[in-house]
Amino acid sequence: MVRYFGVLLLLRLLLLDAVRAAAKNPSIDSDISTVQFVNLSSPHVTADDNIGLISNTIDSKVEEYYYLERPQDSKEKEESVILRTASKVAHVSEDHGATWKEVVNSNDILAIYPHPHITNAVYLITNTTEILVSTDFGKTFKLLKTPTAPALYSQFPILSFHKDHPDWLIWHGQADCSNPPGCPTQTHYSHNNGNSWTPLMSDVEQCMFVVGLQKPTDENLIFCGREVKISGPRTFVQLVSSTDYFKDAKNENVHFQDIIAFALQNDFLIVATLVDGVDLRMDVSVDGATFDHAHWPPSFKVEREQAYTILDTSTKAIVLHVTVSGQHGAEYGTILKSNSNGTSYVTSIENANRNEYGFVDFEKMQGIEGISIVNIVSNPKEAVGGDRKNLRSKITFDDGASWQFLAPPSVDSTGKATGCTTAGEDCSLNLHGYTERHDVRDTYSSASAVGLMVGVGNVGSSLTNFGDGNTYLTNDGGATWTELAKGTYLWEYGDQGSIIVLVENPAPTNTLRYTFDEGQTWQTLTFFDEYVDVYDISTVPSDTSRKFLIHAKQADAPGKTLLIQVDFTGARDVQCVLNERDKTHEDFELWEPSRPGTTTKCLFGHEIQYHRKIPDHLCYIGDKIPQPHTEVRNCSCTRLDYECDENYYLAADGSCILVSGYQPPDHLEWCRTFPSLIEYSEPTGYRKIPLSTCIGGEAWDKSTMHPCPGHEKEFGKLRRGIRGFVLFLLILLPFCMAGVVAYVLYNHYYGQYGQIRLGETDFDTHIGLGTDNGLLKYPIMAVSAVVAFVSALPVIATQLFTSWRGRAPRPSRLYRGRNGTDAFHLSRTNTTGRYQYAPVIVDDARAVRDDDTVFGSSDEDSDDDFAHVVPQEAYDIDHRTPSSPQLSAAPSSPPIESGTPPSPTDILPVSPSQSPSNPTK
């Protein structure tokens, strides 16, 4: 095998959250001319305990499928599903898989591109200059002409989409391609959903609309990677941008001369560049105009940066995995977390596990902020020396500031003690993660099933083989776990978590288990009359439906796909009541997530409440419930709202310690990064977690303040101390108050009834009635002094706070508010092409076992004649085995296994968008 140095930049979108946002966007309206359909054979319908069962057989292997989920306010409640088979035929169901019809077309369907920003539009890519477009959830299709044939031999998406204008498209094609795969890519754009096209640029790798960054950009802003030859045989790729569609060269901006690839991820535009053609570097932009280098912690040392995997950007920071060891079988790295502009990083956790294709065992909990699970390699040195990697699972409740082992259940599903009661170095719960899944859309959690996670793993000192695992559940956001069942199961959520379905896998089965009460009780359903191999179970991306699709294979029908709809709508006929005014007659409770080991309900500086169905109430939820219900309050800041600053590490006692040999970070850099900033602080070793909204309390990041250059006057006004008239009042006010008190006391004792003085006697003086006697005089003075001091306290405190505030940073200026993954692989090749790092597309939606393939991967059942057009040896990959994921090394419309969404078109991969509006799990 050819030795190579991989360079990876994996961009994963958190798919299910984006689905709901996409549903709010306007739909595309266009004239539709009907394309014929052919109905398939009649489905087999059965019923069991008011649960409907409908089975269909597709006469080919299903390569990919998508749900076209309707908005909640849609009059039509049935969901559409579209799939493509290995025979290059598309099928559509308008009733969640109960019936299917074939899209009649004379051309081969090579890929499906659901629109990533709306759910009603889908595009079928053919092997000609025609595409089929539907804007009504697959009910009808329109045949449109494209300017060129699709760029089948490119490693980037064929279609790119605009986030704010659904009918704005960019087409990547290849004309007169007589020498594949080295054909140049030509791009065209459309402002009318493909009804007409205008040339954009030739000799490019990819182009995309860039909108939605932290700072507003022109809606016409387009970035392209343009291929240029500078000298010799090497071809460079420039990163260029334009707001006039590259019509005038004067308006064109060249940002980098030699890039590997670029990608748009939420608030950030991220670029992987080559320095002197050798060294890898990452640059980030938040405005689409200026770029800054990504700065790793000085304590983080790696001989050569081999690979990046971008894990998350949803929390206003970039969570990034940098490979430390790329050795086959011993891959691992360090997870870093950035500041709010994506340029300055601190270490979150070391030895995080990844596989040979760059996928990382890291997953965020959907629906709740800041909770993530990661698998680490507990024996990194031994693994590099040839031993098998030992994996341990850890969880964070503070967005990666600290990590802890997963709490093990004290008893198993049979009531037997597990022998592990406290998570620690000796034992804990360990879960199989992202790199081992049949379909990576089978995430632990769902955004609509708040607080629930399901996974397969074991209790012990390390993770065992998948087949030896059991299935576990948490209903409190990962704080505690219970064993659901012995053995390994596929899982799926329905009706916003009120239904959980388990199907045994990989063993053949014809039954499923389901629960309506978060696993407190289980029932069994026979879904087929013979044993089948189930490899997936799916529902709509929002997990709000009560219908599921089982994907299976029959032993006596090789090459075919069995699809079984399981319908729970008849199992519950009473809808749950959500009544904010009368909580005694509703079916929901308010649940507040909390950090284990603390008594407070504060997470990231605020208390937040979610609606959850009371488990033992026998009703269905139905329409989607807005989550979260409410934010109760902002909390006072504590140590938990801070993480270690740059050049500091988290010590065993929880404190942040300066790395030996390094200096504290130069916070003057804040002034350069944020020109409008008036002041900056001296470093304390701590910085506020960007997600935190805490106010007051403990100020771990507070220190002496200094003015930013050029803002000395503003700083002086902002930080003026106790002076002038205020100081005069501070001095005068206590005496005035003392005088008032003395006057009142004197009149109370001497003037209440008048006073007749006929001359003082010794007796009067003796008993203390004389005006000069201390028995009365001194108490009056003491009381007056106390009153004077107390009355002065508010003014003194206010002025002292203002003065102190002038010496402390104001984190709200830098960390305001609170607030998955598209993938492409960049690996060093042995060719003499334009650069030594070559992009290799990895299917974001699956890292796989057994029956899964990704774009262009080897598959005995696939007859795609364009598979493996990129030299296989360039990626150092063997033929797929049942236990190892298979990498895509192929063209833009490769096949993918059942249930696999193609990677996103608006990022980098070559095939259909792993659309936020169309993924399924």
N, C-alpha and C positions, 0 to 999 in steps of 0.2 A: 504494500500500500504506500501511497505517496505521502510523505510527511508534509504537514502544512501547519501554519500558525493561523488559527481562526481569530476572526474579529467579529464580534456579534453585537448587534444593536436590536434588541427585541422590544417592540412597543405593544403592550397589551392594553386594550380598552376594557373597562369594567362594563361588560356588555349589558347586563340587565338594567342597570341604572340609566344607561343611555336610551334604552327602549322607550321609557316613559317620557323622556324629554323629546324624543323624536316624534312621538305621537301628537305633540302639541304644534308641530310645524305644519305649515300649509301643504296641501296635497297638490300634485301636478295635475292639471286638466289638459287633455289633448284629445283630438278626434281619434276615435278608435275604429278601425276596420277589423271585423271579426276574423280570426284565424280558426279553422275548423278543429274540433275536438272529436276524439273517439272514446266512447265509454268502455271501461274495462268490464270484465265478467262480473256477475252479480255477487255481492259480498255475502259471507256466511254470518247470519245474525243469531245470537243466543242471548240469554239473560240468566242472571244468578243473583238472588237476594236484592232485586231492584237495581242491580248494577248491569248496565248494557255492555255487550261484547259483540264487536263486528270485526271480522277478519277478511283481509284481502291479500292476494298473492300478486306481486309484481314480477313479470317474467324476465327479470334481469337483476343483477346486483345493484343496489342503490349506492351511488357514489357520494351524493351530497343532498341535503334537504334544508329548507328554511320555512319558518312560520312567517306569514305576513299578517301580523297581529293588528286587529282593528282597534281604533280608539274606543275608550269606554262609552262615549256618547253615541256610538254608531248604532243605527237602527238594526243592522244585521249583527247578530250575536255569534254566529258560527265563524270559526277561524279558518283561514286559507293556509294550505301547506303546498309547497312546490318542491319537486325533487328531480334529480337527473340520474339516469342509470348508466351502467357501463356500456350499454349499447347506444349511448349518445341520444337518448330520447328523454323528453321532459314530460312529467305527469303533474296534474294539479288536482287538489281536493279542496272543495269549498265548504266542507262540513267536518273539519278536523280529522280527516282520514277515514270517514265512514264510507265514502265512495270516491273513486278516482277516475280521471279522464286524461287521455293522452293528447298532448299538443301536436297536431299534425303539421309537419314541416319537412320539406324535401332535403334540408341540410342537416348536418350533424350538429347537435347542441353540445358545445365544448365546455361551457361554464355558465353558471347562474350568478348574476350580480344583483342582489337586492340593494335598493337605495339605502345608504347608510344613515340618512337623516330623516326619512319619512318611511312609512310602512306600506303605503299603497302601491308603490312603484317597484317593478322588477324587470331586469334585462337579461335576455337569453342570448349568449354569444354563439355565433355559428362559425364555421370554417370558411365563410365567404364574406362578401361585402354587405351582408344583410344581418340585422339583428331583430329580435322580436321583443317588443316593449309592451308592458301592461301597466296601466295606472289605476286599475280598479281591483287590486288584490288578486290578480290572476284570473279574473272572470273572463276577460277578453284580451286579445293581443293584437298589436299593430306591427306590420312589417315595415322596417325603416332601412334606408340605404346608408351605408357608412362610406367615408371617402377612400378608405383602404381596407384591406383585410386586417384582422386583428394581429397584434404583435405576439404571435404564439411563441416566438423564440426569445422574448424578453423575459427578464426575471422580475418585472414590475407590473403593476396593475394595468389592465386594458382600459378601464374607465376610472376617472376621478370625478368627484362630485363637489359641489359648493354647499357649504353648510347653511347659508342663509337664502340661497336661490335654488330651489330644488330642480329647476329645469336647466341649470347651467352645468354642462358636462365638458370633460376633456377626453378625447379619444386617442389611444395609443395604437398605432397601426404600422404595418410594414407593406410597402408596395414593391412589386417586381423582385421578390425575394428569391433569387436563384441560387444563393449560396448560404443556406442556413447553417449554423445559427448566427452568423455574423452579419445579419441584415440590419441596416440602420432603422431606427424607430422614428416615425413621423407623427406629429401630434396636431390635432385639430380641436377647435372648441365650438360649442353650440350654446345658444341662449334660448333655445326653444325645444329642449328635450330631444334633440337629435333629428328634428325635422330638416334642419339645414346645418351645414358645417363650414367653418372658416379656418384656413391654415394658421397654425400657431408657430411651430418650430420643428426643424428637422435635425437629425443626428443627436437625439437626446436619449437619456435613459428613462426619465420620468418627469412629469410636470404635475403640479397641484395648485389649487387655490389655497391661499394661506389667510385664514380669518380666524377669529376667536381667541387671539392671544391675550395676554394680560392687558396690553395697551391696544387701542383700536387701530385697525389697518384699513387701507383702501379696499373696498369690496372687489375691485378688479385685480388685486395683487396676486400674481402667479410666480411661483418659483419653479425653475427647471434645472435639471442636471444635464449640461450640454457637453457632448464629447468633442474634444479638440486634440489635434496632434501638434505638439510643440517641437519635438526633436526626436529623431530615431523612430523605432517601432512602437514606442510607448504612447498610449493614448491617455490623455488626462480628461477628467470630468470637472468642468467649472460649475459652480453654483451661481446662477444668475436669476435676477428677478426683474419684473416689469409691471407697470400698472396700465399699459396701453397695448397689451398682448404682443409685445416685442415688434410693434410697427415702426417705432423710431429708435434707432440705436442710441440716440442721445439720452433717452429715458431709461436705458438698461443699466442695471447695477450688477457688477461682478463682485460677489462676496468672497469666494474662495476659488483658487486655481486648481486644487487637487483634492477632491472629496471622494469618499467611498459611497456614501448615501446620505440622505436627509429624511426627516420624518416630522410630522406635525402631531403633537401629543398634548391635548387639552390646551393649557396656557403657554406651552413651550414649542419652539421650533428648534429641533436638535439636529446637529450635523456631525457626522464622523469624518474627520479630515486626515490627510496624510501630510506629515512634515518631512520635507526632503525625500519624499517617496518611500519612507521607511517607517517612521514612528507614527503611531496612532494618537489622535487628540480629539477631544469632544468640545464643541462650541455650542452655545445656547443663545437664543434670542427670545425676548418677550415682546418685541415690537415689530419684528419683521424687517428691521432696518439695520440695527447694530447687533453685533455678536460679541460675547465674552467667553473666554476660555473657562472650562470647568477645572477647578482647583481641588485636588484631592488632599486629604489630611497629610501633613508632612510625615506623620508616623506610619502612614500606609505606604509600604514599599513593595514593589513587584518588579522583577527583572525586566519584563517587557509586557506592556498592556496587550493582552491577546484578545479579549472579548468583553463587550458590554452587554448587559441585559437591563433594559429599563422596565422596572416592575410596576411602577405606579406614579401618577402625577396628579391624582384627584385631591390631594390635601394641600395644594398650593406649594408643593415641594416635589422634587424628583427623587424617587427611591430607585437606586441603581445598584446592580450587581456587577462587580468587576472581577473577572476571572483571575485567580491566583495560580491555580494549577489546571492546565488544560490536558494533562496526561490522560490517555485513554483509560477509563475505568477509575480514575482518581480525580475527577473534575470537581472543583469547588472554588469558592471565592468569597469576597467580602461585600456585604451590603452597606452602601453609603447613602446618606440622606443629605439633601441640599438645603440651602436657605431658600427664601421666597423667590429669588430670581434665577435659581438653578445653577449657580456658579461656584458657591463655596460649600464643601461637603465635610461631614463628620462621619465617623464610623458608627454604624448601628449594630451590626453583629458580624462576627468572623466565621469562616468555614461553612458558609451556606452552600448546600448541595445543589449541583446542576448536572445535566447530562451532556453527552457529547455534542448535542445539537444546540446547546445554549439555553434550553429551558431550565428554569430554576424552581425548586420546591418552595415557592412563596405564594401565599394567597391571602388577600384581604377578605375580611368578613363583610358581606354586602349589607347595607342598610344601617350599620352602626359605625361611627367614626373611630378610626385609630386602632382597630383590632385586626391583627394579622397573625398567620401561622407560618412557620418556616421549619424546614428540616436542615439540621447542621450535620457535618461530618465530625464525629467525636474523636476519630483517630486519623487526622490528616497526614501526619508523618508516615504512619504505617501504611496508609493507603497509597501514598506515592511510592513506597517501597515494595508494593505488590500485594499487600493484604486487601481484603474486601473492605469496602467502606462500611463503617458502622454509623447508622443514622439515628438521630434523636430529634424529637419534635419540640419546638418552643413556641410560645405565644407572647405577643405584646399587647398591652392595653393602653399604651401611651404613644402610639404612632412610631414605634421603633426606638424610643429613648431607652427602654430597658426590656429585657426578655426573661421569661421564666418557663420551666418545664410544665407540661400539661398535667393538670390534676387527675390522678387515676381514680376510677370507681373502686370503692372498697369491696364490693361484691360483684359477681358477674350476673349474667341474665338468668342463671339457675339458682341464684342465692348463695353461691359458694364464695368464700372469701378469696380475694385476689392475691392476698399477701403483700399488698402495696397500698398503704393508706395515705402517704404523704409524698408529693412529687419531690424528687431530689436526684442526686448523681447516681444512686443505686437503682431507682426505678421510677417510672412515670408512664403516662399514656403517650404512645407514638403512633402517628397516622401516615399512611401512604399519601404522597402529595402529587403535585402537578405533573411531574415527570413520568408517572407510572399509569396514568389514566387511559382508559380506552377512548374516552372522549373528554377533553378537558373542560367542556361546558358542563360537565357533571361536577359543579363546584360544591364545596362544603355547605355553602349557605345560599340563601335567596334574599333579595332586598325586600320582598313582600312578606317573607316568613321571618319576622324580626326576632332575633335572639337564638334562632335555631341553626345548628350545624350537624351534619352527618358525615361520618368518615369510616374508613376501614383501617384497622391497625391492631395493636396489641399492647398489653401492659408488660413492661420489663425494662431492662437496661439499654435496649436498642431495638430498632425496628427489624422484625423478622420478615420472611418471605411473604408475599402477598397472599398466597394460597393458605397460609397458616393463620391468617388474621381473622378478626371478628369485627362486627359492625357496631359503632358507637354513636351516641347522640348527646348534644348539649342543648338546653333550652334557656340558658342564662348567659348567652354570649361568650361561652368558652370558659366560664369560671369553674363549673363542675360538669362531669361527664358520667353517663351511664352506658352500660352495654345493652344494646338492643337485641342482638341475636348472635348466636354462634355461627361462624362462617362469613363469607364475603358476599355482599349484595350490592346491586345497583340501587340507587334511590332517586326519588323525584318528589318535589313539593307541588301541591295543588291547593286551590282556594285560599291562597295567601298563608299557607302553612297549616290550615285546619285539616288537610289530608296529607299524609306521608305514605308513599308507596315504596315497597322493597321488592326486588326480584332477584332471585339467586343467580349469581354469576361467578365463575364461568361454567359451573356444572349445569347440564341439561335440566330443564324444569318445565312444568306446565301450571304452576301456581304462583301467586303473588301474595304478599302480606300487606295489609293496610291498617292505618290507625286514624281515628278522628280526634284523639285526645293527647297528641304529642307523645305517643308511645306508652301511655299508661296501660292501654289494652290493645290487643292485636286480633285481627281476623284474617282468615285465609280464603282466597278466591281461586278457583280453577278457571284459567282463562283460555285453555285449549285442550283438545281431547287427546293430544299426544305430546311427548316431551320434545322440546325444541331448544336450540341454543339462542338464548337472548343476549344480544350485545349492546342494546341501548333501550332506554325508556325516556320519552320526551313529552313536553307540553309547551304551551306558549311561553315566550321568554319572561313574561311578568309573573309566571306561576300563579295566575289568578283563576285559571280554568279548572273545572272538575273533570275534564276529559284528558286522557293520556294515550300515547301511542307506544306500543311495544314493538321493537324491531328485532326480528328473529330469523333464524335459518332452520329449515327442516332437513333432516338427514336424507330423506328420499327425494329432495328437490334441490340438488346442488345448483348454484348459480342463480337461484331465485331468492326473493325477499318476501317474508311474511310480515305483514303489518296488521296489528290488532288494536282496535280502538277499545279502550276501557272507559266507560261512561258512568261516573258516580252521581250524576244529576238526580237520579231517582232514589238515591240512598237517603237523602235528607230533603224534606219538602218544606221546612220552616226556615225562613231567613233570619239570621241573627239581627238583633235590635241594638242600634247604637244611639243612645239617648243621653245627650250631655246634661239635660236638665233633670232627668230622673234616673240616677245611676242605680237605684234599687231595682229597676225593671229593665236592665240592659244586659247583653250577653258578652260585654267586653270589660276588661280590667286595664288599668293604667300600669304599665311596667316601666321601671327605671333601671337601666344598666348601671353597674357599679364595678369598681376595680376590686378584685379579690384581695382580702387582707386588710381592707379599710372599712370604716363605718360610714364614710361619706358617700353620697350618691353622685358626687361631682366627677365628671369625665371631661377633660380638656376645658376646665374652668367654668362649666355650666351643668346644671341639672336638666335632664331632658326626659320626656315621657313619651311612650309609645302605646298605641292601642293594641291589645292582643285578645283574641277570643278566649273566654274562660274554657279550659280544656274539656270539662265534663258537660258543657251545654251542647245539646244535640241539635245543632242548627248549622246552616252554611252561611258563609260571609257574603259571597256574590260580588257586588261592585267594589272596586278597589278603594281601600281606606287610605286617605292621605297620611303619610308618616314623615317625620314624627308628629305626634299630636300637639305638643307644645314644648317650649323651652321654659322651664319653671323660673329659673333665675341664673344670673352669673354668680359664681362663687368667688370667695377670696383666694388669692394665689397661694399655693403651697409649693413645696419642693417638686411635687409631681407634675407641675406645669412647666418645668424647665428641663432642658437636656444639656449635655456637655457641649461647650463651644469648640470651635476649631482649635486643634493642637492639644485638646484635653481628652482624657479617657475616663470611663466610668470605673471607679475602684470597687473593691468587694464590699465596702461599707456604704456604697451608694453615692459617694462624693465624686466630684470631677477633679482630677489631678492633672497637672501640666505634664506632658510627655517629656521625659528626660532628654535634655539636649536641645529643646525647642523653646521658642519664645512665644508669649501670648500673641494672639492675632492683632493686627493693626486695624483697629476700628475706625481709623481715619478713612479707610477704604469705603466705609458707609457713605461718607460725604461725596466721594467720587461716583459711587454707584447710584446714589440718590441726590442729584444736584440741588434739590429744593430743601434738603435736610439742613436744619439750623445747628444741630449739635450732635455730638457723639460721646460715648462713654468709654472709660477705661475698662478693659476686660476683667471679668470676675471669674471666668471659667464656666459660666452658665449662660444659656440663651433661652428665651421663651419658645416653647413649642408653637409653631405657626398656627396650629388648630385651636390653641387655648384662647378663651375669651375672658379669663379671670380678671378681676379688678381688685386693687388694693392688696391687703394681706402681705405675704412674705415676698420681698423684692430681691430674689437671688441674682438677678442680672443688673442690679443697680450699683453704680459706682460714680466716681468723680466725672462730671460732665465738662466738655470743652466745646468751644464754638467751631463750627466748620469754617474753613477758609472762605472769606467773603461774606460771612454772616455774623460778624462780630457785633454789629449794632443790634440786630434782631436778638442775638443771644443775650446782650446786655439788658434789653427791655424785658425779655422773657424771664431772666434770672435775677432781676434786681432784688436786693436784699431788704432788710429792715432799715428804713431811712426816712428823713423828712417828716412830714406831717404825721405819718403813721407812728413813727418813733415818739413824737411829742404826745400823741394820744396814749400810747402805751405807758408813758410816765405819768401823765395827768390823770387818766381814768381811775387808777386804784385810789388816789387821794380823794377824788371826788366821791367815789363810792363809800370810802371810809367816813367822810364827812357826813354824808347822808345818813348812814347807819348810826353814827354818834348822835346826830340831831334827833333821830327818831327815838332812840333809847333814852336820851336825856328827857325829852318831853313826855315819854311814857311814864317815867318815875317821878318827874317833878312838875310836869305841867298838865297832867290829866285832870286834876280837880282844882287847879290853882295852887298858889303857895303863899302862906302867911309867915313871915319871918319876924319874930319878936326878939330875936337874939339867940345865939347858939349856946348850948350848955355842954358841959363835959359829958353828960349822959348821951346827948345826941351824937357827939363825936365818937364816943366809945362804941355805940352800937352800929356806927357806920353810916349815919344819915347825913353827915356833913358832906358838903360838895367837894371837899378836897380829900375825902377819905378813899383809900385804895380799894376798899371792898366794892365800891361802885365804879370808880374811875377806871381801874385796870381791866375789869371784865369788858367794859365798853371799848377800851382800846384794843383788846385782844380780838373781840368780835369784829371790830372795824378792820383790823389788819387781815383777818381771814377772808372777810368779804372782799376786800381789795384784791387779794391774791387770786381768789376764785374768779372774780370778775375779769381779771386780766388774762386768765388762762386761754380762753378762745382766741383772743387777738394774738397772743404770743404763739399759740400752736399754729394758727393760720400763717403767720409770717415765717415761722421756722420751717413749715412744710414747703412754703414757696421758695425759701432759700435753699432747702435741701433738694427740692425738685430741680433746682438749677444745676445740681451736681449729679443728677441721675438721668439715665436714658429714658426715653418715652417709647416703649416697645410698640405702642399702637402705630407709630409712624413706620415701623418696619414689618410688624406682624399684625396685620389687620384681619379680623374676622376668621371664619373657618371655611372652611369652605362652606389591565387588562391587557388581552394584549395582542396587538397586531405584531407580527414577527417578521423579521428578515435577518438572515444570517450572512455575516461577512467573513469569508475565510480566505486565507492566503493560498494562492494557487501556484502551480508549477509552470504556468504558461508565460509567454512573453507579451501579454496583452498590455492594456493601458496602466494597470497597477497590479501590485502583488496581492492585494486583498480583493477577492471577488465576492459579490453578493450571492448568497444562496438562500432561496426562499424557504422558510419553514412554516408549515401550517400552524398558525397561532392557535387554532381551536383544538388542536389535539397533539398530545404527545402520546404514544400509543402502545397498545398491546394487541397482539393477535391480528384481528381482522381489519386493522386500520391502515390506510395508506394516506399519504398527503400528496401535494401537487406533484404529479409526474413520477411518483415512486413506483418501484417495481411491484407488479401485481399479476399473478398468474391469470386472474379472471378479466383483466383489462386488455383491450386490443387497441388502445390509443397509440396511433402510429407516431406521435410526436413525443412520446415519453423518453426521458433521458437524453434530450438533445444537448444538455450541458455535460461535458465529460465527467463520468462518474468518478474517475480517479482524482479529480481535482478536489473532491470532498472527503476522500479517505473513508468511504463508507462501504461496508459489506452488504451483501444481500440481506433483506429483511428476515428476521427471525421472530417467532411469536412473542419473545420476551423483550424485544428491543424496538424502540420507535424507528420509523423509516423516514428519512429526510427527503424533502422535495428537492429535486435538482433540475427542475424542468420548466416548461413553457407556461405561458400565461393562462391557459385554460386546462390544466391537468385535472385528472380525476381525483376525487377524495372520497374516503369511505363513508358509509352511512352515518348520518348524524354529524358530519363534519362541516363547519362553515369555512369557506375559503377566507384567506386573509384580507384585510381591509384594503379597499381600492384607494382610499385617500391617504394611505401611509406608504407601504412599499411592496408588499407581496404581489405576485403576478396575477393572482386569480381573483375570483369574485370577492366582493367585500365581505369581511367578517363583520357584517353590518351591525351597528349598535341597534338597529331597528329590526333586525331579522335573525338574530342568533337563536338557537335552541340549545337546550342542555341534553 
